Amino acid sequence: MNPQNVLILDDDGDMNYALCRVLQNAGYAAHAATTLGQGLEQVRKKNFDAVFLDVRLPDGNGLSIIPDIIGQPSHPEVIIITGNSDPDGAELAITSGAWDYIEKTDSMTEIIATLDRAMDYRRERLGTKKVRQVQSLRREHIVGESPQIVRTLERVAQCAPGDVSVLVTGETGTGKELCAKAIHNNSPQASGPFITVDCAALPEQIAESLLFGHARGTFTGAVRDTQGLLLQASGGTLFLDEVGELPLSVQKIFLRVLQERMVRPLGAKKEQPCDFRLVAATNRNLDEMISAGTFRPDLAFRIRGASVELPPLRNREGDVHLLVEHYMALVADRNGWDPKECGSDVIAALEEYDWPGNVRELVHAVEFAVTAARHESQIYLKHLPPELRAKIVRKRITPDAEKGGLPKNFEYVADDESIPTMQEHRNKVVSQAEQGYLKHLLASTGGSIKRSVELSGLSQSRFYALLKKYKIKS
Ligand SMILES: Nc1ncnc2c1ncn2[C@@H]1O[C@H](COP(=O)(O)OP(=O)(O)OP(=O)(O)O)[C@@H](O)[C@H]1O
């Protein structure tokens, strides 16, 4: 069997040398790098099984490249090895996916023992277990093959068995509800119900009645015994969507139920056991809410038995294309239209966009485009929602200066020996910049005056005056 490859990324030459020797004696193939740049180059070229990563390196902070390292096709395990204990750094390392955070003062035996454990886990994961788990996971139409979504699915496969409470986090539209369903459908509770409570829409006054149910005659209008959502979820999964929106008074009620696992419907004589698996989702930062006193720490502790974080779409390399294909086929099929194809310019434009509304925003854009192209076989840029196209174009033509840097070639370049006055120089630069902007604007809007005026923020008369001044044809 080939030895496993380990990279030591540390600018301390003595440490590099000592650790390399110890690793080689322990049967590993050890490689060394001393800067972030060198380290990244090596992990991109070679399939490493593990990387020892120092925090303070000459060209930056080691913690910042953890996602890059674990995003490589070989998914190396990252062990942070540092000379400066830093609790915040340690927490950041682990939440970024590092295997462990150890100090250089630990003995070499302890350092190697940490690596051995990581490699045992890796062999098991790669050899059999996890790969099978993810392959056999019912994905519930979760589309995507990016390393980021694959890691999320691995997490789902880890959490789904058993009955631990799971908190699903991620920006709006990233697929938290889809993920909660995947946890349910891959869990021992799969044959039971999946009951959703939309916490943002739970009126405080009737929350207890909705959650616990009520007995007939408890209040005017209570004409029959009614089962609450908690009892309806018995034997299955209770999904608390937008859990961060739960009013504090309702948080208290929930906590009691989770502690006692018993429910007494309003006006009922007897308590009833309620046995559900809890999955909650939020796009808010519960820790910040706890600090602000708007979320109970004891409830957070109960709902966060395990956690799954969904990556934003802009960080999921290659998934935009797969999602577009998936939803194009779905929408055409649902409406009985011929399948559509999507031009590479359209895919490129969609991949360029940031997707603040994540997959939900993409689904709407594809539905719009397929509907607009229902009589055609090809989706063109003009079929995309106009607001989306405008944002894509605006981003493309935002002057570099607005993006925070100076435009290229902004340094002063003398035409000849003589120095112009500042005003002459300024006029020249401004007229070059305006001409470049106008030409790009017109090219991007296909020559549309209306769109160009909208995007540029210029009045129509000013826009025409500038075209005339620079002799630009629209
Ligand atoms: N990976 C994915 N593959 C396919 N469809 C997805 C994926 N992720 C999300 N979607 C789709 O995007 C839409 C939004 O997903 P979902 O409602 O699960 O997001 P959410 O994170 O719960 O949003 P919110 O925080 O706003 O409630 C749904 O139509 C869902 O089917």
The ligand as an SDF file (V2000), in Angstrom:
LIG
                    3D

 31 33  0  0  0  0  0  0  0  0999 V2000
  -29.7920   21.9150   -3.8440 N   0  0  0  0  0  0  0  0  0  0  0  0
  -30.9980   22.1560   -4.3580 C   0  0  0  0  0  0  0  0  0  0  0  0
  -31.4090   21.4580   -5.4180 N   0  0  0  0  0  0  0  0  0  0  0  0
  -32.6050   21.7010   -5.9890 C   0  0  0  0  0  0  0  0  0  0  0  0
  -33.4650   22.6040   -5.5370 N   0  0  0  0  0  0  0  0  0  0  0  0
  -33.1260   23.3210   -4.4580 C   0  0  0  0  0  0  0  0  0  0  0  0
  -31.8800   23.1250   -3.8020 C   0  0  0  0  0  0  0  0  0  0  0  0
  -31.8080   23.9610   -2.7610 N   0  0  0  0  0  0  0  0  0  0  0  0
  -32.9660   24.6590   -2.7560 C   0  0  0  0  0  0  0  0  0  0  0  0
  -33.7610   24.2810   -3.7690 N   0  0  0  0  0  0  0  0  0  0  0  0
  -35.0750   24.8460   -4.1290 C   0  0  0  0  0  0  0  0  0  0  0  0
  -35.0240   26.2440   -3.7990 O   0  0  0  0  0  0  0  0  0  0  0  0
  -36.2410   26.6620   -3.1940 C   0  0  0  0  0  0  0  0  0  0  0  0
  -35.9530   27.1890   -1.7970 C   0  0  0  0  0  0  0  0  0  0  0  0
  -35.5540   26.0990   -0.9560 O   0  0  0  0  0  0  0  0  0  0  0  0
  -35.9670   26.0250    0.5910 P   0  0  0  0  0  0  0  0  0  0  0  0
  -37.3670   26.5110    0.7960 O   0  0  0  0  0  0  0  0  0  0  0  0
  -35.6320   24.6660    1.0810 O   0  0  0  0  0  0  0  0  0  0  0  0
  -34.9400   27.1270    1.1630 O   0  0  0  0  0  0  0  0  0  0  0  0
  -34.7960   27.6900    2.6330 P   0  0  0  0  0  0  0  0  0  0  0  0
  -33.3440   27.7420    2.9080 O   0  0  0  0  0  0  0  0  0  0  0  0
  -35.6560   26.8870    3.5700 O   0  0  0  0  0  0  0  0  0  0  0  0
  -35.3320   29.1650    2.4750 O   0  0  0  0  0  0  0  0  0  0  0  0
  -35.8760   30.1950    3.6090 P   0  0  0  0  0  0  0  0  0  0  0  0
  -34.7650   30.4520    4.5730 O   0  0  0  0  0  0  0  0  0  0  0  0
  -36.1840   31.4410    2.8370 O   0  0  0  0  0  0  0  0  0  0  0  0
  -37.0800   29.5490    4.2340 O   0  0  0  0  0  0  0  0  0  0  0  0
  -37.1600   25.4550   -3.2090 C   0  0  0  0  0  0  0  0  0  0  0  0
  -37.9230   25.5290   -4.3980 O   0  0  0  0  0  0  0  0  0  0  0  0
  -36.2160   24.2720   -3.2690 C   0  0  0  0  0  0  0  0  0  0  0  0
  -36.8130   23.1660   -3.8840 O   0  0  0  0  0  0  0  0  0  0  0  0
  1  2  1  0
  2  3  1  0
  2  7  2  0
  3  4  2  0
  4  5  1  0
  5  6  2  0
  6  7  1  0
  6 10  1  0
  7  8  1  0
  8  9  2  0
  9 10  1  0
 10 11  1  0
 11 12  1  0
 11 30  1  0
 12 13  1  0
 13 14  1  0
 13 28  1  0
 14 15  1  0
 15 16  1  0
 16 17  2  0
 16 18  1  0
 16 19  1  0
 19 20  1  0
 20 21  2  0
 20 22  1  0
 20 23  1  0
 23 24  1  0
 24 25  2  0
 24 26  1  0
 24 27  1  0
 28 29  1  0
 28 30  1  0
 30 31  1  0
M  END
$$$$
